């Protein structure tokens, strides 16, 4: 892939991502006028996405082989603890990720 092709690819992906973020606001300028079903999805999809991420992150854990899922368990506990303490999703996920990487690189 040439640098120009890579640039065009990145620009198309950025435009598509931006469009998917903007279109709902253009279609429903006033959130209170959005259909009930759309408001329902807006309330439940963030939690569903987080649940899906948890399943995806833990699908490869083997509890009968070393390190027995201990780094993952510690990182999940840290994410939950950080979130209960600070109520900041970015801090919780970022802190858990950094802790997990430190554990697998230097401890386990």
Legacy VTK file of the C-alpha trace (Angstrom):
# vtk DataFile Version 3.0
C-alpha trace
ASCII
DATASET POLYDATA
POINTS 108 float
0.000 0.000 0.000
1.416 3.344 -1.006
1.430 6.287 1.410
-1.309 7.978 -0.642
-3.518 4.873 -0.477
-2.960 4.667 3.276
-3.856 8.353 3.643
-7.043 7.937 1.603
-7.992 4.845 3.606
-7.516 6.658 6.905
-9.518 9.662 5.663
-12.397 7.423 4.509
-12.460 5.597 7.842
-12.384 8.916 9.720
-15.221 10.299 7.553
-17.331 7.172 8.090
-16.731 7.280 11.847
-17.590 10.987 11.976
-20.740 10.410 9.918
-21.982 7.663 12.233
-21.541 10.033 15.178
-23.222 13.043 13.507
-26.169 11.469 11.667
-28.259 10.730 14.798
-28.026 14.390 15.826
-29.095 15.487 12.357
-32.010 13.053 12.228
-33.147 13.823 15.808
-32.062 17.411 16.604
-34.146 17.418 19.784
-33.435 14.290 21.830
-36.857 14.484 23.489
-38.527 14.085 20.090
-36.655 10.893 19.260
-38.801 7.760 19.175
-39.094 5.859 22.422
-37.188 2.913 20.986
-34.222 5.116 19.992
-34.077 6.647 23.484
-34.237 3.130 24.960
-31.302 2.018 22.802
-29.375 5.115 23.842
-29.802 4.059 27.451
-28.989 0.356 27.168
-26.390 0.063 24.396
-23.461 1.564 26.361
-23.887 -1.117 29.035
-24.268 -3.835 26.405
-21.066 -2.676 24.704
-19.148 -2.766 28.001
-20.506 -6.248 28.709
-19.411 -7.403 25.269
-15.929 -5.962 25.867
-15.665 -7.834 29.174
-16.618 -11.119 27.499
-14.168 -10.463 24.648
-11.319 -9.603 27.024
-11.839 -12.643 29.238
-12.643 -15.256 26.561
-9.061 -16.502 26.353
-8.482 -16.941 30.082
-7.575 -20.513 31.015
-8.220 -21.068 34.748
-6.486 -24.482 34.750
-3.168 -23.311 33.279
-0.616 -20.927 34.729
-1.102 -18.017 35.565
-4.685 -19.251 36.168
-6.309 -15.947 35.163
-4.830 -14.131 38.142
-3.641 -11.035 36.182
-7.052 -10.748 34.549
-8.820 -11.107 37.889
-6.614 -8.431 39.477
-7.168 -6.082 36.520
-10.949 -6.607 36.563
-10.999 -5.938 40.317
-8.964 -2.774 39.742
-11.385 -1.579 37.045
-14.368 -2.171 39.311
-12.625 -0.564 42.291
-11.516 2.485 40.313
-14.978 2.919 38.859
-16.708 2.658 42.221
-14.193 5.125 43.673
-14.002 7.790 40.938
-17.009 7.061 38.642
-14.810 7.782 35.631
-15.037 5.229 32.821
-11.887 6.391 31.055
-9.846 6.245 34.256
-11.263 2.829 35.140
-10.575 1.201 31.773
-7.218 2.942 31.312
-6.051 2.104 34.825
-7.102 -1.522 34.489
-5.365 -1.814 31.123
-2.116 -0.312 32.431
-2.213 -2.536 35.519
-2.876 -5.647 33.413
0.008 -4.858 31.057
2.366 -4.250 33.982
1.288 -7.537 35.564
1.802 -9.646 32.444
5.072 -7.946 31.493
6.795 -7.824 34.875
5.027 -10.124 37.363
3.513 -13.158 35.614
LINES 1 109
108 0 1 2 3 4 5 6 7 8 9 10 11 12 13 14 15 16 17 18 19 20 21 22 23 24 25 26 27 28 29 30 31 32 33 34 35 36 37 38 39 40 41 42 43 44 45 46 47 48 49 50 51 52 53 54 55 56 57 58 59 60 61 62 63 64 65 66 67 68 69 70 71 72 73 74 75 76 77 78 79 80 81 82 83 84 85 86 87 88 89 90 91 92 93 94 95 96 97 98 99 100 101 102 103 104 105 106 107
